[in-house]
């Protein structure tokens, strides 16, 4: 088939049948151009014949198009004015494109052609040469570079005929199906991870990274700031500050330190009330002390000041609280829990002011229980932590060398009564092979990360304690860059992938575009 353009009527026709496009619907377009040779410093140039529409005017300086910040165009004055004066001999070119519709509205048609579609396609399609280069066909714009359009996902099936951007989040371990693939097609798949649970899952923690901080020989306390960009290591009477990202231990940078030696020379635990206030407990004074961070924003190395807030545990709580090792609060800071290695017990006191240890109320004798006799069998407890809603309590210590989890029934969260705790010594434990004596234990990022320290060593270990993400199995026709599919994203994290096929879905080629967008 041959196409012929009639420049008098603006019609396009074909041999062996006809293709007719109504020429009355095509705009009449003209181009006006004037050139000026500038004198030194000249800024204003008057356009002969005037300027019809300033929006259609372009100005070039020695062939380079000027931006609107470089030139002012006035249709009223028929001038173009340069922001900076020209140099002698500069060539200024002014062009104006003028167009006017000539009416029309007639319909285009295909008649008597054996190698073109019998009728118009659907909205949004384009006319293209088919794969055999023998005829024309209508095809989805998304299959040939026509932009992005969101497609349909039904259950685990992705209908490729509906678009080229798809979103999917599994609700269980899943197998994806790609259907209705065009001959040539490319698409992007956004996957949001999911799982049957959240953090604080100690059933099978995975070691992520570790650190042997050269500044500390025997870390006894550990804490992160609020967003995982800093962490702090306590040893003797000092707190050491490190800069990091995303809660990582490996690759952290030492920033500096601050001393609490005037009040405590044996730090056992660290707690940040917020970015401006921190608390420590130690075995030298058997006291919880609070400090103000001079510069705020968790800048401990920039200096801290004693806040005159403290709780002497042996006199204000109980005489058995000798050698306190760890402490934790409930979710609103109205209850304070302390473990001591001398007594083997966990103690609880209520506070008149949230997170203020100096406001502790009188200790009630029933607000303690023996961690050795009740459930955990731990005679030398070092750390106590709760999950975010208080439905689980975690104990770490020297005797068991384990992280142990006790569960509360609804309504009994943060209870100090051992009868409210359910514990299975066979399943509710994590026994890290890397550590023989657990000293510090910290959960962060919604319980997704857990950090432990070695009691008789200097290493810190970070574990992933999130419920395993649901798996995704892709069609066998997908060939991944590198030979295997990337790991599925964690719960609520987003990854993106790119796929394309040139044979209607017999084979898909795929690669990962983005990792952990959220």
C-alpha positions in Angstrom: 0.0 0.0 0.0 1.2 3.5 -0.8 0.1 6.7 0.9 -0.4 10.0 -1.0 -0.7 13.4 0.6 -2.7 16.0 -1.2 -1.3 19.3 -0.1 -4.2 21.3 -1.5 -6.8 19.4 0.5 -4.6 18.1 3.3 -6.1 14.6 2.6 -4.1 11.4 2.8 -5.0 8.6 0.4 -3.8 5.1 -0.3 -3.5 2.8 -3.2 -5.3 -0.6 -3.0 -8.1 1.0 -1.1 -8.2 4.4 0.6 -7.3 6.0 3.9 -9.0 9.4 4.2 -8.4 12.0 6.8 -10.7 15.0 6.6 -8.4 17.8 5.7 -10.8 20.5 7.0 -10.0 19.3 10.5 -6.3 20.1 10.1 -5.0 23.4 11.2 -3.3 25.8 8.9 0.2 26.6 10.3 2.7 29.3 9.3 6.1 30.3 10.6 7.5 33.8 10.7 11.2 34.5 11.3 13.3 37.6 11.6 17.0 37.9 12.3 18.9 40.8 13.8 22.7 41.6 14.1 23.2 43.2 17.5 25.3 46.2 18.3 27.3 46.4 21.6 25.0 46.3 24.6 21.8 46.2 22.5 18.8 44.8 24.4 15.7 45.9 22.5 14.8 44.5 19.1 11.6 45.6 17.2 9.9 42.9 15.1 8.8 44.1 11.7 5.2 43.2 11.0 4.4 42.9 14.7 3.9 40.1 17.1 0.6 38.3 17.1 0.9 36.1 20.2 3.8 36.4 22.6 3.2 32.8 23.7 4.1 31.6 20.3 7.4 33.5 20.0 10.8 32.0 20.5 14.1 34.0 20.7 17.5 32.6 19.9 20.9 34.1 20.7 23.6 32.7 18.3 21.4 29.6 17.8 20.7 29.0 21.5 17.1 29.3 22.6 16.7 31.8 25.4 14.6 31.1 28.5 11.8 33.3 29.7 14.2 34.6 32.4 16.5 35.8 29.7 14.1 37.7 27.4 10.9 39.7 27.6 8.5 39.5 24.7 5.9 42.2 24.2 3.1 41.9 21.6 1.8 45.3 22.4 5.2 47.0 21.6 6.2 44.4 19.0 9.6 44.0 20.8 11.8 41.4 22.4 14.1 42.7 25.2 17.1 40.8 26.4 17.8 40.8 30.1 21.6 41.2 29.3 22.9 43.4 26.6 24.2 41.6 23.5 27.7 41.7 22.1 28.6 43.3 18.8 27.8 40.9 16.0 25.5 38.6 18.0 22.8 37.0 15.9 19.3 37.4 17.4 16.6 35.2 15.7 12.9 35.8 16.5 10.4 33.2 15.3 6.6 33.1 15.7 4.4 30.1 14.9 0.9 31.0 13.9 -1.9 28.5 13.4 -5.7 28.7 12.9 -8.1 25.8 12.7 -9.9 25.8 9.3 -13.2 24.4 10.7 -13.8 20.8 9.7 -14.9 18.1 12.1 -15.2 15.6 9.3 -14.6 11.9 10.0 -11.5 10.0 8.9 -12.1 6.6 7.4 -10.5 3.4 6.1 -12.0 1.8 3.0 -11.2 -1.2 0.8 -7.8 -1.9 2.4 -6.7 -5.5 2.9 -3.7 -4.6 5.2 -5.3 -2.2 7.7 -7.9 -2.8 10.5 -11.5 -3.1 9.4 -12.6 -0.5 12.0 -11.2 2.0 14.5 -9.7 0.7 17.7 -10.7 1.6 21.2 -10.0 4.8 23.1 -6.3 5.3 23.9 -5.0 2.8 21.3 -2.4 3.7 18.7 -2.0 2.6 15.1 1.3 0.6 14.6 2.9 -1.8 12.2 2.3 -5.4 13.2 5.1 -7.7 14.3 5.4 -9.2 10.8 5.7 -5.8 9.2 2.9 -6.8 6.8 0.0 -4.6 8.0 -1.2 -2.0 10.4 -2.9 -2.7 13.6 -4.3 -1.0 16.7 -2.5 -1.6 19.9 -2.6 -0.4 23.5 -0.5 2.6 24.0 1.1 1.0 27.0 2.6 -1.7 24.9 4.6 0.8 22.8 5.8 3.6 25.0 2.5 5.4 25.4 3.0 6.3 29.1 1.9 4.7 32.3 -1.5 3.4 33.1 -2.6 1.4 36.2 -3.8 -2.1 35.5 -6.0 -4.6 37.2 -5.0 -7.2 39.7 -7.6 -9.8 40.6 -6.6 -12.1 43.5 -3.1 -13.3 42.4 -3.7 -12.7 38.7 -2.2 -9.7 36.9 -4.1 -8.8 33.7 -1.4 -7.3 31.5 -3.9 -6.2 28.9 -5.3 -3.6 31.3 -2.2 -1.4 31.9 1.5 -1.3 32.6 1.7 -0.4 36.3 0.4 -2.9 38.9 0.2 -3.0 42.7 0.2 -6.2 44.8 0.3 -7.1 48.5 0.1 -10.8 49.4 -2.3 -11.9 52.1 -0.6 -15.3 52.4 2.2 -17.2 50.7 1.3 -16.6 47.0 1.9 -17.6 43.4 1.4 -14.9 40.8 -0.1 -15.4 37.4 0.4 -13.0 34.4 -2.5 -13.1 31.9 -3.4 -11.6 28.5 0.1 -10.5 27.6 0.4 -8.4 24.5 3.0 -9.5 22.0 5.4 -6.7 23.1 4.8 -5.4 26.6 6.6 -3.9 29.5 5.3 -3.2 33.0 6.2 -2.2 36.5 5.1 -4.2 39.6 5.0 -2.6 43.0 5.1 -5.1 45.8 4.2 -4.2 49.4 5.4 -6.8 51.9 3.1 -8.5 54.4 3.3 -11.1 57.1 1.1 -12.9 59.6 2.6 -10.8 62.5 4.8 -7.9 63.3 8.0 -7.6 65.4 9.1 -9.1 68.7 9.2 -12.6 67.1 11.9 -14.5 68.8 11.0 -17.9 67.3 13.8 -17.7 64.7 15.8 -14.5 64.8 18.3 -13.9 62.0 21.7 -12.3 62.7 22.0 -9.2 60.6 25.3 -7.6 61.7 27.6 -7.1 64.6 30.1 -4.6 66.0 33.1 -4.8 68.2 33.4 -1.1 69.3 37.1 -0.3 69.8 36.3 2.4 72.3 34.6 -0.1 74.7 36.0 -3.3 76.1 33.0 -4.6 77.9 29.6 -3.0 77.0 27.0 -3.3 79.7 24.3 -1.1 78.3 22.9 -0.2 74.9 20.2 2.1 73.4 19.2 3.6 70.1 17.8 7.1 69.5 14.2 7.5 68.1 14.9 6.8 64.4 17.9 4.5 64.3 20.4 7.1 63.2 22.4 6.9 66.5 23.1 4.3 69.1 24.7 4.5 72.5 26.9 2.1 74.4 27.3 2.2 78.2 30.4 1.0 80.0 31.8 1.8 83.4 30.8 5.5 83.9 30.7 6.5 80.3 28.1 6.6 77.4 29.6 6.3 73.9 27.8 7.8 71.0 27.8 6.4 67.4 26.3 7.6 64.2 24.6 5.1 61.9 21.6 4.6 59.6 18.5 2.4 59.7 19.6 0.8 63.1 22.7 -0.7 61.6 25.7 -1.7 63.8 28.2 -2.5 61.1 29.7 0.6 59.5 28.8 2.9 62.4 31.0 5.9 63.1 32.1 6.9 66.6 31.1 10.4 67.5 32.2 11.0 71.1 31.3 10.2 74.7 29.9 11.7 77.9 30.6 10.8 81.5 28.2 10.1 84.3 31.0 9.1 86.6 30.1 11.8 89.1 27.0 9.8 90.0 27.5 6.3 88.6 30.6 4.4 87.6 29.0 1.1 86.6 26.2 1.7 84.1 23.9 -1.3 83.5 21.1 0.1 81.4 20.2 3.3 79.4 16.8 4.7 78.6 15.9 7.8 76.6 12.7 9.6 77.8 13.1 11.7 74.7 15.8 13.5 72.8 16.5 15.8 75.7 16.5 13.5 78.7 18.1 10.2 79.4 18.3 7.8 82.4 20.8 5.3 83.6 20.8 2.6 86.3 24.0 1.3 87.8 25.3 -1.1 90.5 27.7 1.4 92.1 24.9 3.4 93.6 21.9 1.1 93.0 20.1 4.1 91.7 18.3 5.3 88.6 19.6 8.8 87.6 18.2 11.2 85.1 20.3 13.7 82.9 19.4 16.5 80.6 21.0 16.4 77.2 22.5 19.9 76.8 21.9 20.3 73.1 18.9 18.1 72.8 18.4 15.9 69.8 20.1 12.9 71.4 23.4 14.8 71.2 24.9 13.0 74.3 28.5 13.6 73.3 27.8 17.3 73.2 27.3 17.2 77.0 24.8 16.1 79.7 23.8 17.7 83.0 22.5 15.9 86.1 18.8 16.7 86.4 18.5 16.1 90.2 16.0 13.3 89.5 16.8 9.9 90.9 15.4 6.8 92.6 17.6 5.1 95.1 16.3 1.5 94.7 17.6 -0.1 97.9 15.9 2.5 100.1 12.9 3.8 98.0 11.8 0.5 96.5 13.2 -2.5 98.4 16.4 -3.5 100.3 16.7 -6.5 98.0 17.3 -4.4 95.0 21.0 -4.6 95.2 22.9 -4.7 91.9 20.1 -3.6 89.6 20.8 -4.6 86.0 17.9 -3.3 83.9 14.7 -1.3 83.9 11.7 -0.6 81.7 8.5 1.4 81.6 5.0 0.5 80.5 3.6 2.3 77.5 2.6 5.5 79.3 5.4 5.7 81.8 3.2 5.2 84.8 4.9 2.0 85.9 8.5 1.2 86.3 9.9 -2.3 86.3 13.4 -3.2 87.6 15.4 -6.5 87.6 18.3 -7.1 89.9 20.8 -9.9 89.7 21.2 -10.1 93.5 17.5 -10.9 94.3 16.6 -12.7 91.0 13.3 -10.8 91.2 11.5 -8.3 89.0 10.0 -5.3 91.0 7.3 -2.9 89.9 6.6 0.6 91.3 4.0 3.1 90.2 5.0 6.7 89.4 3.0 9.9 90.1 4.6 11.6 87.1 5.2 9.6 83.9 8.8 8.5 83.3 10.0 10.4 86.4 11.7 7.9 88.7 11.9 10.5 91.5 8.1 10.4 91.7 7.9 6.8 92.7 5.1 5.8 95.0 5.6 3.5 98.0 6.5 0.0 97.0 3.8 -2.6 97.5 5.2 -5.9 98.7 3.1 -8.0 96.2 4.6 -6.1 93.3 7.5 -8.5 92.7 8.1 -12.0 91.6 11.0 -14.4 91.5 12.2 -15.0 87.9 13.8 -18.2 89.0 10.9 -19.9 90.7 8.3 -18.5 88.4 8.5 -19.5 84.7 11.9 -18.4 83.6 14.4 -20.2 85.8 16.7 -17.2 85.6 18.9 -16.6 88.7 20.9 -13.7 87.3 18.6 -11.5 85.2 20.2 -8.7 83.3 17.4 -7.1 81.2 13.7 -6.7 81.1 11.7 -5.4 78.1 8.1 -5.3 76.9 6.6 -5.2 73.5 4.7 -2.1 72.3 1.3 -3.0 73.8 2.5 -4.8 76.9 1.2 -8.2 75.8 4.7 -9.8 76.1 7.5 -9.5 78.6 11.1 -10.4 77.6 13.8 -11.5 80.1 17.5 -11.9 79.3 20.2 -13.1 81.7 23.5 -14.8 82.5 22.1 -18.1 83.8 19.9 -19.2 80.9 21.9 -17.4 78.2 18.5 -16.9 76.4 16.0 -14.3 75.5 12.7 -15.6 77.1 9.2 -14.4 76.3 6.2 -14.5 78.6 2.7 -13.7 77.2 -0.1 -11.9 78.9 -3.8 -12.5 78.2 -5.9 -9.5 77.2 -6.6 -7.2 80.1 -3.5 -8.4 82.0 -0.8 -6.4 80.1 2.2 -5.4 82.2 1.0 -7.5 85.1 3.5 -8.3 87.9 1.5 -11.4 88.9 3.2 -14.5 87.5 -0.2 -16.2 87.3 -1.0 -13.8 84.4 2.0 -14.9 82.4 2.1 -17.8 80.0 5.5 -19.2 79.2 6.7 -22.3 77.3 10.4 -23.1 78.0 10.6 -25.1 74.8 9.2 -22.6 72.3 9.2 -19.1 73.9 13.0 -18.7 73.8 15.9 -17.7 71.7 19.3 -19.1 72.5 21.8 -17.2 70.4 24.8 -19.3 69.4 27.0 -16.2 69.3 26.5 -15.3 73.0 27.2 -17.2 76.2 26.1 -14.5 78.7 23.4 -12.0 77.7 24.2 -8.6 79.3 22.2 -5.9 77.3 18.9 -6.6 75.4 17.1 -3.9 73.4 14.2 -4.1 70.9 13.7 -1.2 68.5 11.8 -0.3 65.3 8.5 -1.9 66.5 10.4 -5.0 67.6 11.8 -5.6 64.1 15.4 -5.4 65.4 16.9 -6.8 68.6 20.4 -6.0 69.9 22.2 -8.2 72.4 25.6 -7.7 74.1 28.0 -10.4 75.2 28.4 -10.4 79.0 32.1 -11.4 78.9 33.1 -9.7 75.7 32.9 -6.6 73.6 30.7 -7.6 70.7 27.2 -6.3 70.0 24.9 -8.4 67.8 21.8 -7.2 65.9 19.1 -9.7 65.0 16.0 -9.4 62.9 13.0 -10.3 65.0 10.1 -9.7 62.6 7.6 -12.4 61.6 8.7 -13.9 58.2 7.2 -12.1 55.2 4.8 -14.0 53.0 6.5 -15.5 50.0 5.8 -14.7 46.4 6.4 -17.2 43.6 6.5 -15.8 40.1 5.6 -17.6 36.8 8.2 -20.0 35.5 8.4 -17.9 32.4 10.1 -15.0 34.3 13.9 -14.8 33.9 15.4 -12.7 36.6 18.5 -10.6 36.3 21.2 -12.5 38.2 19.3 -15.8 37.9 16.9 -15.7 40.9 14.0 -13.7 42.2 14.9 -11.0 44.8 13.8 -11.6 48.4 10.3 -10.5 49.2 10.0 -7.2 51.0 9.4 -7.1 54.7 6.0 -6.2 56.1 4.8 -2.7 54.9 8.1 -2.2 53.0 7.8 -1.5 49.3 9.9 -2.9 46.4 9.5 -2.3 42.7 10.3 -4.5 39.7 10.4 -4.1 35.9 9.3 -6.8 33.4 9.1 -7.0 29.7 8.2 -9.6 27.0 8.6 -9.6 23.3 6.9 -12.9 22.6 3.5 -12.6 24.1 4.5 -13.9 27.5 6.4 -17.0 26.5 9.3 -15.4 28.4 9.5 -12.4 30.7 12.7 -10.6 31.5 12.8 -9.0 35.0 15.0 -6.9 37.3 14.5 -5.1 40.5 14.1 -1.3 40.2 13.9 -0.2 43.8 14.5 -1.7 47.3 12.7 -0.6 50.5 10.9 2.5 49.3 9.1 2.7 52.6 
